[in-house]
Amino acid sequence: MIWWAAVLTAFVLGLLWTAVHEGAHALAALARRRKVLSFKPWPHKVDGKFYFGRLTYEGRGTPDIHVAPYVLDAVVFAGAAILVFLLEQEVARSILFGVLFPPLVNTGAAVQARYRGVAQPDLSKVHWWAALVFFYLEAVYLGVALWVIAKGVYHG
């Protein structure tokens, strides 16, 4: 494993992941035929509250709009994890390993915020059993990431 490539990829994607997150909300809102009123995928304050990014749209939120970023996280994580094992080129595998971390961190932050009762996280706006799915999915993410690390460290 080429660790600097993985770390660099995770860092760059981590900086961009707020735009991916808010973009997933926006696409889900547009699929529901909601007009997007504002799209701010950068850190800012609104009425004294800090947001990493924020999207506003017409109408009320629905569960599919609230969980869209976490479904995208699952797809990106699964695709990158599969490719890490299928590809043989070391640099490509290392870059894909770095791709695993932004979805892991994004979903992990939402899950812990939901169950700690912090602010108004997306997962607090859906039924508890729907949020619980992402709690268990986060455990799978961690297990796979640790497995990939162990495979890379012990099997070259």
Long-range contacts (C-beta under 8 A, 24 or more apart in sequence): 1-90, 1-93, 1-94, 1-97, 1-152, 1-153, 2-90, 2-91, 2-94, 3-94, 5-91, 5-94, 5-95, 5-98, 6-94, 6-95, 6-97, 6-98, 7-98, 8-98, 9-94, 9-95, 9-96, 9-97, 9-98, 9-99, 10-98, 10-99, 10-100, 10-101, 10-102, 11-98, 13-98, 13-99, 13-101, 13-102, 14-101, 14-102, 14-105, 16-102, 17-102, 17-103, 17-105, 17-106, 18-42, 18-43, 18-52, 18-53, 19-53, 20-69, 20-72, 20-102, 21-53, 21-69, 21-106, 22-53, 22-54, 22-55, 22-69, 24-68, 24-69, 24-71, 24-72, 25-55, 25-57, 25-65, 25-66, 25-68, 25-69, 25-122, 26-55, 26-57, 27-68, 28-64, 28-65, 28-68, 29-55, 29-57, 29-65, 31-64, 32-59, 32-62, 32-64, 32-65, 34-58, 34-59, 34-65, 49-119, 61-125, 63-125, 63-126, 63-127, 63-130, 66-122, 66-123, 66-125, 66-126, 67-122, 67-123, 67-126, 67-130, 67-134, 69-106, 69-110, 69-122, 70-106, 70-107, 70-110, 70-122, 70-123, 70-134, 70-137, 72-103, 73-102, 73-103, 73-104, 73-106, 73-107, 74-103, 74-107, 74-137, 76-102, 76-103, 77-103, 77-104, 77-141, 77-144, 81-144, 81-148, 84-148, 85-151, 93-152, 97-148, 97-152, 100-141, 100-144, 100-145, 100-148, 101-145, 103-141, 104-138, 104-141, 104-142, 104-145, 107-134, 107-137, 107-138, 107-141, 108-138, 108-141, 110-134, 111-135, 111-138
